[in-house]
């Protein structure tokens, strides 16, 4: 039966967002940056780390490993395993950090980050040493990376900028214009 059929291979069409300057006619293309590296690789996890401790497909092995060198995240994991509640684990970890302060002060935050469909969510906890940003900023940057909000913009002359963390193509275009001026 299949010998008589004509096969057309599956394909996808990749059409970028386009922004055109009405005065000059210059066109800019904005695409998702599919090669963006994880923001968790930017600094050693002992200084700024994040752990995904719950997600809808946890059994599929999609979760990140617990960083073994971040004191605050290790304490959180201990308390989470013991009590099973993230809010209690967070309170206990903050108390632990007060009683046994690390050499460099650390802050910790927990959040549920959401993507663009019902099954896109992650419960994460982040801890940062003083001088390495805030846990909330790390969580937001990770959310953008995890759910594909990293962009590459190509200008009319072929100049491009990738690794733009923005919530949508329009915000990526604004960042591109600011950076390329």
N, CA, C and O of each residue as an XYZ file, in Angstrom:
724
protein
N       0.825     -1.202      0.000
C       0.000      0.000      0.000
C       0.866      1.261      0.000
O       0.573      2.185     -0.759
N       1.931      1.340      0.826
C       2.727      2.567      0.908
C       3.554      2.813     -0.346
O       4.023      3.933     -0.550
N       3.745      1.817     -1.185
C       4.521      2.008     -2.416
C       3.813      2.961     -3.377
O       4.480      3.587     -4.202
N       2.499      3.094     -3.302
C       1.737      3.952     -4.197
C       1.530      5.370     -3.658
O       0.973      6.226     -4.345
N       1.984      5.613     -2.421
C       1.765      6.925     -1.795
C       2.967      7.834     -2.017
O       4.104      7.371     -2.101
N       2.702      9.120     -2.109
C       3.767     10.119     -2.221
C       3.989     10.697     -0.832
O       3.064     11.186     -0.185
N       5.208     10.629     -0.404
C       5.546     11.100      0.942
C       6.052     12.541      0.890
O       6.950     12.862      0.112
N       5.473     13.401      1.719
C       5.958     14.758      1.910
C       6.476     14.822      3.334
O       5.695     14.729      4.282
N       7.810     14.982      3.503
C       8.377     14.998      4.859
C       7.820     16.139      5.695
O       7.495     17.212      5.185
N       7.720     15.879      6.986
C       7.256     16.907      7.925
C       8.286     18.019      7.982
O       9.480     17.791      7.783
N       7.816     19.206      8.252
C       8.709     20.351      8.381
C       8.035     21.413      9.234
O       6.827     21.386      9.469
N       8.833     22.320      9.673
C       8.283     23.457     10.387
C       8.689     24.721      9.645
O       9.719     24.769      8.972
N       7.889     25.699      9.780
C       8.200     26.988      9.168
C       8.653     27.910     10.282
O       7.938     28.114     11.264
N       9.827     28.458     10.128
C      10.382     29.367     11.119
C      10.266     30.784     10.575
O      11.081     31.223      9.763
N       9.254     31.480     11.029
C       9.029     32.851     10.578
C       9.282     33.773     11.766
O       8.563     33.716     12.763
N      10.296     34.617     11.661
C      10.609     35.490     12.797
C       9.633     36.658     12.906
O       8.934     36.997     11.951
N       9.601     37.262     14.092
C       8.907     38.529     14.246
C       9.742     39.557     13.486
O      10.972     39.519     13.532
N       9.077     40.467     12.794
C       9.782     41.487     12.028
C       9.304     42.863     12.472
O       8.108     43.103     12.632
N      10.272     43.764     12.670
C       9.976     45.144     13.006
C      10.587     45.995     11.899
O      11.777     45.871     11.610
N       9.783     46.859     11.276
C      10.245     47.674     10.153
C      10.107     49.149     10.493
O       9.073     49.599     10.986
N      11.180     49.894     10.217
C      11.163     51.343     10.407
C      10.437     51.939      9.197
O      10.922     51.805      8.074
N       9.280     52.597      9.398
C       8.515     53.117      8.262
C       9.241     54.229      7.498
O       8.971     54.432      6.314
N      10.150     54.947      8.148
C      10.857     56.038      7.476
C      11.992     55.527      6.589
O      12.141     55.962      5.448
N      12.793     54.599      7.124
C      13.961     54.130      6.363
C      13.719     52.805      5.649
O      14.454     52.441      4.731
N      12.684     52.089      6.075
C      12.428     50.765      5.497
C      13.316     49.678      6.088
O      13.231     48.525      5.666
N      14.162     50.017      7.054
C      15.046     49.041      7.691
C      14.212     48.011      8.443
O      13.291     48.358      9.183
N      14.547     46.747      8.244
C      13.801     45.657      8.877
C      14.697     44.905      9.863
O      15.868     44.642      9.589
N      14.127     44.574     10.995
C      14.806     43.838     12.061
C      14.054     42.534     12.291
O      12.823     42.520     12.311
N      14.787     41.441     12.464
C      14.168     40.144     12.726
C      14.464     39.725     14.163
O      15.592     39.849     14.638
N      13.432     39.225     14.850
C      13.574     38.760     16.226
C      13.163     37.291     16.263
O      12.047     36.936     15.884
N      14.081     36.444     16.726
C      13.841     35.003     16.858
C      14.162     34.572     18.284
O      14.891     35.250     19.006
N      13.600     33.428     18.672
C      14.004     32.843     19.943
C      15.447     32.388     19.828
O      15.848     31.828     18.808
N      16.222     32.627     20.869
C      17.613     32.182     20.922
C      17.617     30.771     21.509
O      17.625     30.590     22.727
N      17.612     29.793     20.635
C      17.533     28.400     21.085
C      18.869     27.865     21.587
O      18.926     26.762     22.130
N      19.940     28.630     21.415
C      21.258     28.201     21.890
C      21.687     28.908     23.170
O      22.848     28.815     23.570
N      20.771     29.605     23.809
C      21.126     30.344     25.027
C      21.547     29.372     26.123
O      20.900     28.351     26.357
N      22.656     29.717     26.794
C      23.110     28.856     27.887
C      22.327     29.174     29.150
O      21.824     30.283     29.329
N      22.239     28.192     30.008
C      21.517     28.368     31.264
C      22.159     29.466     32.091
O      23.383     29.501     32.217
N      21.363     30.364     32.658
C      21.939     31.402     33.519
C      22.586     30.808     34.766
O      23.348     31.491     35.449
N      22.293     29.551     35.069
C      22.901     28.918     36.231
C      24.363     28.584     35.984
O      25.089     28.245     36.919
N      24.801     28.676     34.732
C      26.201     28.401     34.417
C      27.055     29.668     34.468
O      28.268     29.598     34.270
N      26.454     30.798     34.723
C      27.174     32.063     34.705
C      28.063     32.260     35.929
O      29.048     32.995     35.860
N      27.737     31.626     37.031
C      28.489     31.781     38.271
C      28.440     30.451     39.021
O      27.488     29.685     38.868
N      29.447     30.179     39.818
C      29.466     28.932     40.580
C      28.287     28.904     41.544
O      27.936     29.917     42.149
N      27.681     27.719     41.675
C      26.458     27.595     42.470
C      26.668     27.875     43.949
O      25.697     28.168     44.647
N      27.885     27.798     44.452
C      28.089     28.125     45.862
C      27.813     29.606     46.123
O      27.482     29.983     47.248
N      27.946     30.451     45.094
C      27.711     31.888     45.236
C      26.282     32.283     44.875
O      25.694     33.160     45.508
N      25.729     31.632     43.855
C      24.359     31.920     43.407
C      23.818     30.637     42.786
O      24.197     30.262     41.677
N      22.936     29.976     43.511
C      22.421     28.699     43.034
C      20.911     28.654     43.035
O      20.245     29.420     43.731
N      20.386     27.740     42.240
C      18.946     27.556     42.125
C      18.669     26.062     42.061
O      19.417     25.305     41.442
N      17.588     25.647     42.707
C      17.195     24.244     42.706
C      15.714     24.150     42.373
O      14.884     24.785     43.023
N      15.383     23.355     41.357
C      13.991     23.042     41.022
C      13.602     21.869     41.905
O      14.090     20.757     41.703
N      12.731     22.100     42.883
C      12.401     21.036     43.819
C      11.039     20.404     43.561
O      10.678     19.417     44.202
N      10.285     20.969     42.626
C       9.004     20.370     42.281
C       8.599     20.859     40.899
O       8.758     22.033     40.563
N       8.076     19.940     40.113
C       7.594     20.263     38.775
C       6.585     19.202     38.364
O       6.560     18.124     38.958
N       5.755     19.475     37.370
C       4.702     18.518     37.019
C       5.238     17.189     36.491
O       4.585     16.157     36.646
N       6.395     17.200     35.882
C       6.936     15.961     35.320
C       8.186     15.507     36.065
O       9.143     15.025     35.459
N       8.165     15.669     37.391
C       9.323     15.344     38.208
C       9.781     13.908     37.978
O      10.983     13.645     37.951
N       8.855     12.985     37.815
C       9.218     11.579     37.640
C       9.936     11.332     36.324
O      10.599     10.308     36.161
N       9.812     12.259     35.387
C      10.487     12.096     34.098
C      11.948     12.516     34.168
O      12.674     12.408     33.179
N      12.378     12.989     35.319
C      13.779     13.346     35.489
C      14.151     14.698     34.912
O      15.316     14.921     34.583
N      13.193     15.607     34.779
C      13.485     16.907     34.201
C      14.046     17.901     35.210
O      14.427     19.010     34.835
N      14.101     17.526     36.465
C      14.526     18.475     37.482
C      16.039     18.633     37.518
O      16.781     17.718     37.161
N      16.477     19.783     37.944
C      17.909     20.042     38.121
C      18.396     19.341     39.376
O      17.638     19.091     40.313
N      19.672     19.035     39.364
C      20.298     18.457     40.541
C      20.452     19.531     41.617
O      20.635     20.710     41.312
N      20.375     19.112     42.865
C      20.609     20.015     43.984
C      22.090     20.374     44.017
O      22.933     19.480     44.099
N      22.433     21.681     43.954
C      23.846     22.058     44.040
C      24.433     21.606     45.378
O      23.871     21.894     46.434
N      25.537     20.915     45.331
C      26.123     20.344     46.549
C      27.022     21.321     47.297
O      27.550     20.980     48.355
N      27.206     22.530     46.766
C      28.120     23.474     47.397
C      27.444     24.764     47.873
O      28.132     25.708     48.263
N      26.108     24.818     47.846
C      25.388     26.000     48.292
C      24.757     25.696     49.645
O      23.797     24.931     49.736
N      25.303     26.299     50.688
C      24.888     26.016     52.060
C      23.387     26.226     52.254
O      22.717     25.393     52.865
N      22.867     27.319     51.745
C      21.454     27.638     51.947
C      20.550     26.639     51.234
O      19.537     26.219     51.794
N      20.899     26.251     50.008
C      20.068     25.290     49.277
C      20.122     23.911     49.920
O      19.118     23.200     49.936
N      21.270     23.526     50.448
C      21.374     22.244     51.148
C      20.505     22.244     52.404
O      19.840     21.253     52.707
N      20.517     23.361     53.131
C      19.669     23.466     54.318
C      18.195     23.408     53.929
O      17.408     22.714     54.573
N      17.818     24.139     52.871
C      16.427     24.106     52.411
C      16.020     22.681     52.051
O      14.945     22.229     52.444
N      16.869     21.970     51.308
C      16.545     20.596     50.897
C      16.358     19.702     52.116
O      15.464     18.857     52.141
N      17.202     19.888     53.126
C      17.072     19.096     54.356
C      15.717     19.349     55.019
O      15.005     18.409     55.372
N      15.372     20.621     55.182
C      14.113     20.948     55.840
C      12.910     20.568     54.975
O      11.875     20.170     55.509
N      13.026     20.683     53.671
C      11.925     20.294     52.774
C      11.698     18.784     52.851
O      10.558     18.325     52.911
N      12.782     18.020     52.849
C      12.648     16.562     52.992
C      12.023     16.193     54.332
O      11.233     15.253     54.422
N      12.379     16.932     55.356
C      11.890     16.621     56.703
C      10.431     17.004     56.893
O       9.664     16.238     57.478
N      10.030     18.189     56.403
C       8.686     18.698     56.667
C       7.753     18.640     55.467
O       6.535     18.664     55.645
N       8.282     18.566     54.257
C       7.454     18.442     53.063
C       6.692     19.689     52.669
O       5.822     19.629     51.800
N       6.993     20.804     53.281
C       6.309     22.064     52.974
C       7.354     23.121     52.666
O       8.252     23.364     53.472
N       7.240     23.750     51.504
C       8.263     24.710     51.103
C       8.266     25.958     51.972
O       9.336     26.496     52.259
N       7.097     26.437     52.402
C       7.076     27.650     53.228
C       7.751     27.408     54.577
O       8.467     28.273     55.081
N       7.522     26.242     55.152
C       8.177     25.912     56.428
C       9.680     25.705     56.220
O      10.487     26.157     57.033
N      10.050     25.033     55.148
C      11.472     24.827     54.852
C      12.180     26.156     54.647
O      13.324     26.320     55.069
N      11.513     27.104     54.006
C      12.100     28.427     53.777
C      12.303     29.160     55.104
O      13.365     29.737     55.335
N      11.283     29.140     55.983
C      11.419     29.778     57.298
C      12.551     29.143     58.109
O      13.350     29.844     58.730
N      12.610     27.809     58.096
C      13.642     27.093     58.849
C      15.035     27.404     58.293
O      15.992     27.547     59.054
N      15.145     27.509     56.971
C      16.438     27.817     56.359
C      16.884     29.222     56.723
O      18.053     29.440     57.042
N      15.974     30.166     56.679
C      16.335     31.541     57.065
C      16.777     31.604     58.525
O      17.720     32.319     58.866
N      16.097     30.858     59.374
C      16.489     30.795     60.793
C      17.863     30.141     60.931
O      18.698     30.603     61.709
N      18.093     29.081     60.186
C      19.391     28.393     60.198
C      20.514     29.357     59.801
O      21.573     29.381     60.430
N      20.273     30.152     58.750
C      21.283     31.108     58.295
C      21.540     32.214     59.322
O      22.635     32.776     59.364
N      20.546     32.525     60.142
C      20.744     33.491     61.229
C      21.589     32.887     62.342
O      22.488     33.539     62.875
N      21.296     31.631     62.692
C      22.013     30.971     63.787
C      23.432     30.556     63.403
O      24.348     30.614     64.223
N      23.601     30.140     62.152
C      24.901     29.685     61.657
C      25.233     30.450     60.376
O      25.198     29.892     59.280
N      25.556     31.737     60.532
C      25.773     32.557     59.326
C      27.002     32.103     58.544
O      28.058     31.852     59.126
N      26.861     31.999     57.225
C      28.030     31.676     56.412
C      29.014     32.845     56.419
O      28.673     33.948     56.845
N      30.220     32.599     55.951
C      31.276     33.623     55.923
C      30.793     34.864     55.171
O      31.018     35.989     55.615
N      30.134     34.655     54.037
C      29.555     35.751     53.265
C      28.033     35.631     53.395
O      27.481     34.569     53.105
N      27.342     36.694     53.824
C      25.887     36.608     54.019
C      25.151     36.125     52.764
O      25.508     36.472     51.638
N      24.113     35.316     52.994
C      23.296     34.768     51.907
C      21.842     35.112     52.127
O      21.378     35.236     53.261
N      21.116     35.268     51.006
C      19.665     35.411     51.067
C      19.057     34.300     50.228
O      19.686     33.774     49.311
N      17.827     33.958     50.560
C      17.157     32.834     49.913
C      15.708     33.211     49.637
O      15.091     33.936     50.417
N      15.171     32.720     48.534
C      13.763     32.960     48.173
C      13.238     31.739     47.441
O      13.993     30.998     46.811
N      11.946     31.546     47.537
C      11.265     30.421     46.880
C      10.127     30.984     46.050
O       9.506     31.976     46.433
N       9.849     30.352     44.905
C       8.767     30.834     44.041
C       8.255     29.713     43.159
O       8.950     28.728     42.907
N       7.030     29.882     42.697
C       6.490     29.045     41.644
C       6.527     29.887     40.385
O       5.896     30.942     40.312
N       7.272     29.415     39.390
C       7.353     30.141     38.132
C       6.472     29.437     37.114
O       6.392     28.209     37.089
N       5.820     30.216     36.285
C       4.865     29.670     35.326
C       5.274     30.011     33.905
O       5.814     31.081     33.623
N       4.994     29.054     33.014
C       5.247     29.249     31.599
C       3.971     29.675     30.905
O       3.202     30.476     31.435
N       3.748     29.137     29.716
C       2.651     29.618     28.882
C       1.515     28.613     28.672
O       0.574     28.887     27.927
N       1.597     27.476     29.315
C       0.478     26.538     29.271
C       0.266     25.976     30.668
O       1.095     26.171     31.557
N      -0.837     25.286     30.856
C      -1.217     24.823     32.181
C      -0.137     23.952     32.826
O       0.064     24.028     34.038
N       0.555     23.135     32.049
C       1.557     22.231     32.605
C       2.938     22.841     32.735
O       3.877     22.160     33.147
N       3.080     24.120     32.389
C       4.385     24.777     32.480
C       4.514     25.510     33.806
O       4.125     26.671     33.927
N       5.056     24.830     34.783
C       5.331     25.473     36.061
C       6.457     24.729     36.755
O       6.671     23.539     36.527
N       7.159     25.435     37.586
C       8.249     24.871     38.369
C       8.235     25.532     39.735
O       8.006     26.737     39.840
N       8.474     24.765     40.772
C       8.707     25.349     42.085
C      10.218     25.370     42.276
O      10.883     24.338     42.190
N      10.745     26.554     42.535
C      12.189     26.722     42.630
C      12.550     27.460     43.910
O      11.743     28.186     44.491
N      13.781     27.249     44.321
C      14.353     28.001     45.431
C      15.731     28.458     44.965
O      16.469     27.699     44.337
N      16.066     29.708     45.280
C      17.358     30.262     44.890
C      18.008     30.898     46.112
O      17.336     31.453     46.981
N      19.328     30.803     46.154
C      20.090     31.415     47.244
C      21.314     32.096     46.649
O      22.018     31.517     45.821
N      21.560     33.322     47.074
C      22.698     34.081     46.554
C      23.497     34.692     47.698
O      22.948     35.120     48.714
N      24.809     34.717     47.497
C      25.678     35.416     48.432
C      25.589     36.912     48.151
O      25.269     37.341     47.043
N      25.881     37.684     49.182
C      25.950     39.132     49.014
C      26.955     39.444     47.909
O      28.067     38.916     47.905
N      26.555     40.310     46.968
C      27.428     40.667     45.856
C      27.156     39.867     44.591
O      27.792     40.105     43.565
N      26.225     38.926     44.646
C      25.883     38.103     43.482
C      24.423     38.267     43.078
O      23.814     37.330     42.563
N      23.863     39.436     43.305
C      22.472     39.688     42.937
C      21.518     39.161     43.987
O      21.916     38.773     45.085
N      20.250     39.157     43.618
C      19.221     38.685     44.551
C      18.675     37.341     44.077
O      18.718     37.035     42.885
N      18.168     36.548     45.000
C      17.544     35.300     44.582
C      16.354     35.532     43.646
O      16.118     34.747     42.728
N      15.614     36.608     43.884
C      14.459     36.906     43.039
C      14.883     37.182     41.594
O      14.218     36.748     40.653
N      15.993     37.906     41.423
C      16.495     38.169     40.071
C      16.959     36.876     39.397
O      16.714     36.670     38.208
N      17.623     36.015     40.150
C      18.067     34.731     39.605
C      16.868     33.883     39.188
O      16.892     33.248     38.133
N      15.830     33.872     40.006
C      14.611     33.110     39.684
C      13.974     33.660     38.403
O      13.571     32.885     37.536
N      13.879     34.979     38.276
C      13.259     35.581     37.090
C      14.063     35.272     35.829
O      13.488     34.936     34.794
N      15.385     35.383     35.908
C      16.224     35.078     34.755
C      16.108     33.609     34.375
O      16.055     33.272     33.192
N      16.068     32.742     35.371
C      15.909     31.307     35.107
C      14.549     31.034     34.469
O      14.448     30.220     33.550
N      13.499     31.710     34.952
C      12.163     31.535     34.369
C      12.183     31.883     32.891
O      11.655     31.141     32.064
N      12.794     33.011     32.562
C      12.851     33.414     31.157
C      13.586     32.377     30.319
O      13.145     32.038     29.221
N      14.692     31.876     30.826
C      15.463     30.864     30.080
C      14.665     29.561     29.961
O      14.577     28.985     28.877
N      14.092     29.101     31.061
C      13.394     27.810     31.077
C      12.180     27.781     30.151
O      11.846     26.735     29.595
N      11.521     28.929     29.984
C      10.313     28.956     29.177
C      10.504     29.659     27.834
O       9.526     30.045     27.195
N      11.752     29.828     27.403
C      12.042     30.287     26.048
C      11.959     31.770     25.800
O      11.759     32.193     24.661
N      12.108     32.575     26.840
C      12.055     34.026     26.661
C      13.460     34.614     26.542
O      13.808     35.577     27.226
N      14.256     34.015     25.661
C      15.587     34.520     25.330
C      15.589     34.711     23.816
O      15.166     33.823     23.076
N      16.066     35.872     23.356
C      15.882     36.265     21.968
C      17.197     36.621     21.287
O      18.195     36.934     21.938
N      17.169     36.564     19.962
C      18.257     37.038     19.111
C      17.646     37.996     18.102
O      16.627     37.689     17.484
N      18.267     39.153     17.937
C      17.774     40.176     17.005
C      18.841     40.396     15.941
O      20.023     40.550     16.247
N      18.400     40.407     14.682
C      19.289     40.694     13.557
C      18.832     41.983     12.907
O      17.663     42.142     12.554
N      19.783     42.908     12.754
C      19.485     44.208     12.162
C      19.552     44.178     10.653
O      19.898     43.151     10.069
N      19.225     45.291     10.005
C      19.184     45.351      8.545
C      20.560     45.162      7.893
O      20.647     44.761      6.732
N      21.615     45.447      8.627
C      22.967     45.290      8.091
C      23.560     43.925      8.415
O      24.726     43.663      8.120
N      22.757     43.058      9.023
C      23.241     41.730      9.380
C      23.866     41.659     10.759
O      24.227     40.577     11.222
N      23.999     42.811     11.427
C      24.524     42.788     12.785
C      23.468     42.178     13.700
O      22.274     42.438     13.551
N      23.928     41.357     14.655
C      22.956     40.692     15.512
C      23.410     40.702     16.959
O      24.588     40.883     17.269
N      22.455     40.506     17.816
C      22.687     40.423     19.249
C      21.823     39.278     19.756
O      20.612     39.257     19.540
N      22.448     38.341     20.422
C      21.692     37.208     20.962
C      21.798     37.202     22.480
O      22.530     37.998     23.068
N      21.058     36.295     23.102
C      21.076     36.212     24.555
C      20.344     37.354     25.227
O      20.709     37.769     26.327
N      19.305     37.871     24.570
C      18.515     38.963     25.143
C      17.381     38.340     25.957
O      16.501     37.683     25.401
N      17.405     38.545     27.266
C      16.365     38.031     28.152
C      15.253     39.070     28.213
O      15.433     40.158     28.761
N      14.104     38.724     27.645
C      12.968     39.647     27.601
C      11.693     38.819     27.520
O      11.716     37.682     27.047
N      10.587     39.382     27.978
C       9.335     38.632     28.021
C       8.649     38.478     26.676
O       7.768     37.630     26.534
N       9.032     39.284     25.675
C       8.409     39.158     24.359
C       9.329     39.780     23.307
O      10.294     40.462     23.653
N       9.037     39.549     22.026
C       9.895     40.096     20.972
C      10.016     41.616     20.994
O      11.078     42.156     20.685
N       8.946     42.304     21.352
C       8.978     43.763     21.389
C       9.964     44.264     22.443
O      10.720     45.204     22.196
N       9.952     43.636     23.613
C      10.905     44.014     24.664
C      12.332     43.672     24.239
O      13.266     44.400     24.574
N      12.510     42.577     23.508
C      13.838     42.217     22.985
C      14.329     43.269     22.006
O      15.511     43.613     21.996
N      13.420     43.778     21.185
C      13.773     44.803     20.206
C      14.213     46.086     20.913
O      15.161     46.738     20.474
N      13.544     46.451     21.988
C      13.916     47.637     22.766
C      15.327     47.458     23.327
O      16.144     48.376     23.262
N      15.608     46.288     23.871
C      16.944     46.011     24.410
C      17.987     46.086     23.305
O      19.059     46.657     23.506
N      17.691     45.520     22.152
C      18.619     45.557     21.019
C      18.954     47.007     20.650
O      20.124     47.352     20.487
N      17.936     47.847     20.521
C      18.148     49.251     20.153
C      19.007     49.963     21.200
O      19.877     50.758     20.844
N      18.772     49.690     22.481
C      19.568     50.316     23.533
C      21.016     49.856     23.480
O      21.932     50.661     23.647
N      21.224     48.566     23.250
C      22.577     48.013     23.252
C      23.380     48.397     22.012
O      24.597     48.560     22.094
N      22.724     48.542     20.880
C      23.423     48.802     19.634
C      23.654     50.283     19.357
O      24.322     50.631     18.383
N      23.111     51.158     20.199
C      23.333     52.601     20.000
C      24.740     52.982     20.399
O      25.114     54.151     20.304
